[in-house]
Amino acid sequence: MKKIIALLMVVLMMMSVSGNVFAAESNLSGNIPGTNIDINNFKQKSNEMGINAKTQKKLIEKLQKGNLLDADNPEKYTNKVKNALTLTDKDPIKEHTFNDGSKVVVSITPEVEVNQRAGIAAIDEPDRARSCGSGYCRYYSHRVKKETGTVIMAFLADFTINNGAYDYITQVWDETASGFGGTTSTPNLRLLQKKETSYGRANARLETTFTYFAGGASTDMTLNLYVGRDSYNVY
């Protein structure tokens, strides 16, 4: 009788282990528990950004606890981080890895088609999306973009770099914002400061609210383009 009971206990334990494995495998689909973020999309995007499986696990656990990833937390964008995201014509895409392992990728790249109002036809290479002269460069229809593991935000901008003089943003348009699960509010794009002054750089900002966590909890997301000091950066 004792042997039978022992055998039954072993069988039950095996069933329990199998059930846990099945549950773990099932959890690979749907949302990250406690959030509105699709786990498969999150993992796929993390892989594309070069975030390894061990770090992905830590980030998912952080989200499950109701904490923002550093890449989505405006308070983590210190001056050091912002300076690291300064872009150039030769280096139009940059990424930064935060202390928790999350990443942000920012870029300014020309669209395949440049708006006809700029007086430039369809382009096949970046140099045709800008017009440079003595001490200045004008950039037409450049896509300003920010990507994290959870959100992608972007808009188009025309801006000018004047070496030794004030830089400026001519206009911004065609804003988009989307998340990997959950919802984003209608993106709000504003040209906050058109021209650089002695007090600050020209600035365009895209804002959206993302329902990051389950139960309606949300967080504000921003994408900034700063033009000034003969350079431009995005964060």
C-alpha positions in Angstrom: 0.0 0.0 0.0 2.8 2.4 0.9 4.5 1.6 -2.4 1.3 2.5 -4.3 0.9 5.8 -2.4 4.5 6.6 -3.1 4.0 5.8 -6.8 0.9 8.0 -6.9 2.9 10.9 -5.3 5.6 10.6 -8.0 3.0 10.7 -10.8 1.3 13.7 -9.3 4.7 15.5 -9.0 5.5 14.7 -12.6 2.1 16.1 -13.7 2.7 19.2 -11.6 6.1 19.8 -13.3 4.6 19.2 -16.7 1.8 21.6 -15.9 4.3 24.3 -14.9 6.4 23.8 -18.0 3.2 24.0 -20.1 2.2 27.2 -18.3 5.6 28.7 -18.9 5.4 27.8 -22.6 1.9 29.3 -22.8 3.1 32.5 -21.2 5.3 33.1 -24.3 2.2 34.5 -26.0 -0.1 37.3 -25.0 0.9 40.3 -22.8 3.6 40.5 -20.3 1.7 40.0 -17.0 0.5 43.2 -15.5 1.1 45.2 -18.7 -0.4 45.9 -22.1 2.8 45.0 -23.9 2.8 41.9 -26.2 5.6 39.6 -25.0 6.5 38.2 -28.4 6.7 41.7 -30.0 8.8 42.8 -27.1 11.2 39.9 -27.4 11.4 40.3 -31.2 12.2 44.1 -30.9 14.7 43.4 -28.1 16.4 40.8 -30.3 16.6 43.4 -33.2 18.1 45.9 -30.8 20.8 43.4 -29.6 19.4 42.8 -26.1 20.3 39.3 -25.0 17.9 36.8 -23.5 19.2 37.2 -19.9 18.7 40.9 -20.0 15.3 40.5 -21.7 14.2 38.3 -18.7 15.3 41.0 -16.3 13.4 43.7 -18.2 10.2 41.6 -18.3 10.5 41.0 -14.6 10.9 44.7 -14.1 7.7 45.4 -16.1 5.8 42.8 -14.2 6.6 44.7 -11.0 5.0 47.8 -12.5 8.3 49.7 -13.1 9.1 51.7 -16.2 12.1 50.6 -18.3 14.9 53.2 -18.1 14.6 53.8 -21.9 11.0 54.9 -21.4 11.6 57.0 -18.3 12.1 60.7 -19.0 14.0 61.1 -15.7 16.8 58.7 -17.0 17.6 61.0 -19.9 20.4 63.0 -18.2 22.5 65.6 -19.9 25.2 62.9 -20.4 22.7 60.7 -22.2 21.4 63.6 -24.3 24.9 64.6 -25.4 25.6 61.0 -26.3 22.6 61.1 -28.7 24.0 64.0 -30.8 23.8 63.0 -34.5 25.8 63.9 -37.5 25.6 63.5 -41.3 28.1 60.7 -41.0 26.6 59.2 -37.9 22.8 59.6 -38.3 21.8 56.7 -36.1 22.8 56.2 -32.4 21.8 54.0 -29.6 22.3 54.2 -25.8 22.1 51.3 -23.3 20.8 52.3 -19.8 21.7 50.8 -16.5 18.8 48.3 -16.5 19.9 47.0 -20.0 17.1 48.7 -21.9 18.0 50.6 -25.1 16.9 53.6 -27.1 17.8 54.1 -30.8 17.4 57.5 -32.3 17.9 58.6 -35.9 17.5 61.4 -38.4 17.4 60.1 -42.0 16.0 61.4 -45.3 12.8 60.1 -46.7 13.0 58.2 -50.0 10.8 61.0 -51.5 11.6 64.6 -50.7 8.6 67.0 -50.6 8.2 68.8 -53.9 7.8 72.2 -52.1 11.5 72.0 -51.3 12.3 72.1 -55.0 14.1 68.8 -54.9 12.9 65.7 -56.9 12.8 62.1 -55.7 16.0 61.1 -54.0 18.1 57.9 -54.2 20.9 59.0 -51.8 21.1 61.1 -48.6 23.1 64.0 -50.1 20.2 64.9 -52.4 18.0 65.5 -49.4 20.0 68.5 -48.3 21.2 71.7 -49.8 24.6 73.0 -48.6 26.4 76.3 -49.3 29.0 78.4 -47.7 28.6 77.8 -44.0 25.2 76.3 -44.0 23.2 73.1 -44.7 19.4 72.8 -45.2 17.8 69.5 -44.5 14.6 68.6 -46.2 12.0 66.0 -45.2 14.2 64.2 -42.7 12.6 61.5 -40.5 13.2 62.1 -36.8 12.7 58.8 -35.0 13.0 57.2 -31.6 12.7 53.5 -30.7 12.7 51.6 -27.5 11.6 48.1 -26.7 8.0 49.2 -26.3 7.3 52.3 -28.4 8.2 53.8 -31.8 7.7 57.6 -32.3 8.6 59.6 -35.4 7.9 62.8 -37.4 9.3 64.7 -40.5 11.3 67.9 -40.2 12.9 70.6 -42.3 15.8 72.4 -40.5 18.9 74.4 -41.2 22.4 74.4 -39.6 24.2 77.7 -39.9 27.8 77.5 -38.9 28.7 80.3 -36.5 25.1 81.6 -36.6 21.7 80.7 -35.2 20.2 77.4 -36.5 16.5 76.9 -37.0 13.7 74.4 -37.7 11.5 75.4 -40.6 8.6 73.1 -40.0 7.6 69.6 -38.7 4.7 67.3 -39.7 3.6 63.7 -40.4 3.8 62.5 -36.7 3.3 58.9 -35.7 3.4 57.0 -32.4 2.7 53.3 -31.8 3.3 50.8 -29.0 3.8 47.0 -28.9 0.4 46.4 -27.3 -1.7 48.7 -25.3 -2.7 52.0 -26.9 -1.2 55.4 -27.6 -3.1 58.6 -27.5 -3.3 60.8 -30.6 0.3 62.1 -31.1 0.7 65.8 -30.4 3.5 67.5 -32.4 4.6 71.0 -31.6 7.3 73.4 -32.8 8.1 74.9 -29.4 11.0 77.1 -30.5 11.6 77.7 -34.2 14.9 79.4 -34.0 17.9 79.1 -31.8 18.7 82.0 -29.5 21.4 82.9 -27.0 19.0 81.3 -24.4 18.4 77.9 -26.1 18.2 75.8 -29.1 15.4 75.3 -31.6 13.1 72.6 -30.4 10.3 70.4 -31.8 8.5 67.9 -29.6 6.2 64.9 -30.2 4.2 63.8 -27.2 1.9 60.8 -26.7 0.4 58.9 -23.7 1.0 55.2 -23.7 -1.2 52.8 -21.6 1.9 50.9 -20.5 0.4 48.9 -17.6 -2.8 47.0 -17.2 -5.7 48.7 -15.4 -5.4 51.9 -17.4 -2.1 53.1 -15.8 -0.2 55.2 -18.4 3.0 57.1 -19.0 3.9 60.1 -21.1 6.3 59.5 -23.9 8.2 62.3 -25.8 10.4 62.6 -28.8 12.5 65.8 -29.1 14.5 67.3 -31.9 17.0 70.0 -30.8 18.8 72.1 -33.4 21.5 74.5 -32.3 25.2 75.1 -31.6 25.8 73.9 -35.2 24.5 70.4 -34.4 21.3 68.4 -33.8 20.2 65.7 -31.5 17.2 63.5 -30.7 15.9 62.0 -27.5 
